[in-house]
Amino acid sequence: MAQSTILKNTQHKVLWENNSPSSTFDLQYINLNDSLANYQYIMVAFARSKSGDNYQSTGFIPANFDSVNLEAQIGGYFCNRTLRPNTNSQLIAADCKKVSSYGSTTETTVNDYIVPRQIIGIK
């Protein structure tokens, strides 16, 4: 994955990288290679689907966050995946939920979407 120009003048480190980016991304614990306590922010790069190279990013998230929703509209559906800390060096990525419209109460788990690719720590 190419370095973004937004990170060009920052001290940053890839804390995690998906080794199987074209695989289904079920609920999982993500072990980081450094503590969140060593960073002011994190940024999460993710692909809209496991088969695509259409990356999106969350922007800068305070490293002491409680949770963040990764979201994208895919076709006529809205998809989201929650990411939250379990410890300072481990995150939990929830299953991806798909709904037909915002506000819908019917969710379907579809883990082929919102596939995390990298988590970057920013000092």
Secondary structure as UniProt FT lines:
FT   HELIX           5..7
FT   TURN            8..9
FT   STRAND          12..17
FT   TURN            21..22
FT   STRAND          28..31
FT   HELIX           36..38
FT   STRAND          41..49
FT   TURN            50..51
FT   STRAND          55..57
FT   STRAND          61..62
FT   TURN            63..64
FT   STRAND          68..74
FT   TURN            75..76
FT   STRAND          77..87
FT   TURN            88..89
FT   STRAND          90..93
FT   STRAND          97..99
FT   TURN            102..103
FT   STRAND          108..109
FT   TURN            111..112
FT   STRAND          113..122
//
